């Protein structure tokens, strides 16, 4: 089976990287640390570029691509540390008017666990609450969610002026969070909740993959430039081993994420999220180690990748849940 990217997919990846480098470069990233409010103009630009309408059919004004292409785009977003409810807007572009064009920003939160987290509460125009047992059941043969629990679930919408939420400290300075305390239901959305959960998990894993790959690049560049005892620190065996381990983690996660985007199997998605979380967190830690003392300072971007990786690892399927689901799938 041929799993290499096509020419069009490589062009999409490279074009997305170029777009984000031009619109959300390091200066804008550092400015966002001090002011994490979402840039509406940038969001509309992303919408005009097809960032959110990527998977909508062409007759509906979309680009007409699939889940593998969405994974490539979200990987680049993770690489650039682009903030905002990107996964929510990608998944709900066809369900909520204005999201595909970037005119409206929506957020997703889960109703099963406490607290319910809402990214960028001050900037979202609408909140979609996903609840029920979908995606939490054991996996039967074939890797898909089985049983009555796996088929249940609902998605309800609410406008932000009717949402009661209490902001609280976020580990990631680019991602404000809130605890939703009251969410009046204003009507259900016709969404396939198990599929939404599965795709949200995979797209979050894609962001983690992008961050893991980026920290490899940062560590290697610093190891080549930084000198100690008259030699680049990258010539020291301990640093070589750290960088090699980082690359292995990132490439293992890449294989798992890309494969899950093709198969769309629930078990494959779970494994991809587990590997991508591990790669993003461990690579950021090792990148900080390669940078030495300066890696702990605010002027270095390493800590931003580490904090974003911690945050994403706690969203959708966390390690404990992923391990249980994989074990149940193997037993089945």
C-alpha positions in Angstrom: 0.0 0.0 0.0 1.4 3.4 -1.0 1.3 5.9 1.9 3.5 8.7 0.4 1.9 12.1 0.1 0.6 13.0 -3.4 1.9 16.1 -5.2 -1.3 17.9 -4.4 -1.0 17.0 -0.7 2.6 18.2 -0.5 1.5 21.5 -2.2 -1.3 21.9 0.4 1.1 21.3 3.2 3.7 23.7 1.9 1.1 26.3 1.0 -0.4 26.2 4.5 3.1 26.5 6.1 3.8 29.5 3.9 0.5 31.1 4.7 1.0 30.7 8.5 4.6 31.9 8.3 3.4 35.1 6.6 0.3 35.7 8.8 1.3 34.2 12.1 5.1 34.5 12.3 7.2 34.7 15.5 6.4 38.4 16.1 2.7 37.7 16.0 3.1 34.6 18.2 5.0 36.6 20.8 2.4 39.4 20.7 -0.3 36.9 21.2 1.4 35.7 24.4 0.7 39.1 25.9 -2.7 39.5 24.3 -4.3 36.1 23.6 -7.5 37.5 22.0 -8.1 35.9 18.7 -7.3 38.0 15.6 -10.6 38.1 13.7 -8.9 39.5 10.6 -6.5 36.5 10.5 -9.4 34.1 11.2 -11.3 35.5 8.2 -8.2 35.2 6.1 -7.9 31.6 7.1 -11.5 31.1 6.1 -11.0 32.8 2.7 -8.1 30.4 2.1 -10.3 27.4 2.7 -8.8 26.5 6.0 -12.2 25.6 7.6 -14.1 24.7 4.4 -11.5 22.2 3.4 -13.8 19.1 3.7 -17.0 20.7 2.5 -18.1 19.6 -1.0 -17.4 22.1 -3.8 -21.1 22.6 -4.5 -21.4 23.9 -0.9 -18.6 26.3 -1.4 -15.9 24.1 0.1 -12.6 22.7 -1.2 -13.9 19.1 -1.5 -10.9 17.4 0.2 -10.8 14.7 2.9 -9.7 13.9 6.4 -6.0 13.2 5.3 -5.8 16.8 3.9 -7.4 18.2 7.1 -4.7 16.3 9.1 -1.9 18.0 7.0 -3.4 21.4 7.6 -3.9 21.0 11.4 -0.3 19.6 11.6 1.0 22.8 10.2 -1.2 24.8 12.6 0.3 22.8 15.5 3.7 23.5 14.1 3.1 27.2 14.1 1.3 27.2 17.5 -1.7 28.8 15.9 -4.2 29.5 18.7 -8.0 29.2 18.7 -10.6 26.5 18.5 -9.3 25.2 15.2 -10.6 21.7 15.6 -14.1 22.9 16.4 -14.3 25.2 13.4 -12.9 22.5 11.1 -15.5 20.0 12.2 -18.5 22.4 12.4 -17.9 24.3 9.2 -20.8 22.6 7.5 -23.1 22.7 10.6 -23.0 26.3 11.7 -23.4 29.2 9.3 -20.5 31.5 9.0 -17.8 29.1 10.3 -16.5 28.1 6.9 -15.8 31.6 5.9 -14.2 32.5 9.2 -16.9 35.1 10.1 -18.1 33.1 13.1 -16.0 31.2 15.7 -17.4 28.2 17.5 -16.1 26.2 20.4 -16.6 22.6 21.4 -16.7 21.3 24.9 -17.5 17.9 26.4 -20.3 17.4 28.9 -19.0 14.1 30.4 -16.1 15.3 32.4 -15.8 18.1 35.0 -14.8 20.7 34.6 -16.1 21.4 31.1 -13.4 23.4 29.3 -14.1 26.1 26.6 -11.2 27.5 24.7 -11.1 31.3 24.1 -14.5 31.9 25.7 -14.5 35.6 25.0 -13.9 35.1 21.3 -16.3 32.3 20.4 -19.7 33.3 19.0 -21.3 30.0 19.8 -20.6 27.0 22.0 -21.4 23.4 21.0 -21.8 21.0 23.9 -21.1 17.4 23.1 -22.3 14.8 25.6 -23.4 11.2 25.9 -21.5 7.9 25.8 -20.4 8.1 22.2 -16.8 7.0 21.7 -16.4 5.8 25.2 -17.5 2.2 24.8 -15.2 -0.8 24.3 -14.2 -1.5 20.7 -15.5 -4.6 19.0 -13.9 -6.4 16.0 -13.0 -4.1 13.2 -12.0 -1.3 15.6 -15.2 0.8 15.6 -17.1 1.8 18.7 -19.7 -0.9 19.5 -22.7 -1.3 21.8 -25.6 1.0 22.7 -23.3 3.4 24.5 -21.2 4.0 21.4 -24.3 5.1 19.4 -25.7 7.5 22.0 -24.8 11.2 22.4 -26.1 14.6 21.4 -24.8 18.0 20.5 -26.6 21.1 21.7 -25.8 24.7 20.8 -25.8 27.9 22.8 -25.0 31.5 22.1 -22.2 33.0 24.3 -24.4 35.7 25.9 -26.5 32.9 27.5 -23.5 30.9 28.7 -22.3 31.3 32.3 -18.6 30.5 32.6 -15.8 31.1 35.0 -12.4 31.8 33.5 -9.5 30.0 35.2 -5.7 29.9 34.7 -4.5 28.0 31.7 -1.1 26.4 31.5 -0.9 27.7 27.9 -0.7 31.5 27.8 -2.1 31.4 24.2 -5.2 29.5 25.1 -7.6 31.0 27.7 -9.9 28.5 29.3 -13.2 28.7 31.2 -15.3 26.4 33.3 -18.8 26.4 31.9 -21.2 26.6 34.9 -24.5 27.0 33.0 -25.4 26.2 29.4 -29.0 26.6 28.4 -29.9 24.4 25.5 -31.1 26.3 22.4 -31.7 23.3 20.2 -29.8 20.2 19.0 -27.5 20.0 16.1 -27.7 17.1 13.6 -24.3 15.7 14.2 -22.9 12.2 14.2 -21.4 12.4 17.6 -19.2 9.3 17.5 -17.6 10.4 14.3 -17.2 14.0 15.7 -15.4 12.7 18.7 -13.1 10.4 16.6 -12.2 13.2 14.2 -11.7 15.7 17.0 -9.3 13.3 18.6 -7.4 12.8 15.3 -7.1 16.5 14.4 -5.9 17.2 17.9 -3.3 14.5 17.4 -2.3 16.2 14.1 -1.6 19.4 16.0 0.5 17.5 18.5 2.5 16.0 15.6 3.2 19.4 14.2 4.5 20.6 17.5 6.6 17.5 18.0 8.2 17.9 14.5 8.8 21.6 15.1 10.7 21.0 18.4 12.9 18.5 16.6 13.9 21.3 14.2 14.4 23.8 17.0 16.6 21.4 19.0 18.8 20.5 15.9 19.2 24.1 14.9 20.3 25.1 18.4 22.6 22.1 18.7 24.4 23.2 15.5 24.7 26.9 16.5 25.5 26.7 20.2 29.1 26.1 21.1 30.7 24.8 24.3 34.4 24.1 24.8 35.1 25.3 21.3 32.7 22.8 19.6 28.9 22.8 18.7 26.9 21.1 21.5 25.4 18.9 18.8 28.8 17.1 18.5 28.4 15.8 22.0 27.0 12.2 22.2 24.3 13.0 24.9 22.8 15.8 22.7 23.0 13.6 19.6 21.0 10.9 21.4 18.4 13.4 22.6 17.9 14.7 19.1 17.8 11.2 17.6 15.1 10.1 20.1 13.1 13.2 19.3 13.1 12.4 15.6 12.1 8.7 16.2 9.1 9.8 18.4 8.0 12.4 15.8 8.2 9.9 12.9 6.4 7.2 14.8 3.6 9.6 15.6 3.5 10.8 12.0 3.1 7.2 10.7 0.3 6.6 13.2 -1.6 9.9 12.5 -1.3 9.6 8.7 -2.5 5.9 8.8 -5.5 6.8 11.1 -6.5 9.6 8.7 -6.7 7.0 5.9 -8.4 4.1 7.8 -10.5 6.3 10.1 -10.6 3.3 12.5 -11.4 4.2 16.1 -8.5 2.1 17.4 -6.1 3.6 14.9 -7.2 7.1 16.0 -6.8 6.2 19.6 -3.3 4.9 19.0 -2.4 8.0 17.0 -3.5 10.3 19.8 -1.5 8.4 22.4 1.7 8.4 20.3 1.3 12.1 19.2 0.7 13.2 22.8 3.8 11.3 23.9 5.9 12.8 21.1 4.7 16.4 21.6 5.3 16.4 25.4 8.6 14.4 25.4 10.0 16.2 22.5 9.3 19.6 24.0 11.0 18.5 27.2 14.0 17.2 25.4 14.2 20.3 23.2 14.2 22.4 26.4 17.1 20.2 27.7 19.1 20.7 24.5 18.6 24.5 24.9 20.0 24.3 28.4 19.3 27.1 30.8 18.1 29.5 28.1 15.3 27.0 27.3 13.6 28.0 30.6 13.5 31.7 29.7 10.5 33.5 28.3 12.3 34.7 25.2 12.7 31.0 24.0 9.7 29.5 22.3 10.3 26.0 23.7 8.1 26.5 26.7 5.2 27.5 24.5 5.4 24.2 22.7 5.6 22.3 26.0 2.6 24.1 27.5 0.5 23.7 24.4 1.4 20.0 24.3 0.3 19.6 27.9 -3.0 21.2 27.1 -3.7 19.2 24.0 -2.8 15.9 25.8 -5.6 16.7 28.3 -8.2 17.1 25.5 -10.4 14.4 24.0 -8.8 11.0 24.6 -6.2 11.4 27.4 -3.5 8.8 27.9 -5.4 6.9 30.5 -8.6 6.6 28.4 -6.6 5.8 25.2 -4.7 3.0 27.0 -8.0 1.5 28.2 -9.6 1.7 24.8 -6.6 0.1 23.1 -6.5 -2.7 25.7 -10.3 -3.4 25.2 -9.8 -3.5 21.5 -6.9 -5.9 21.7 -8.9 -8.2 24.1 -11.9 -8.1 21.7 
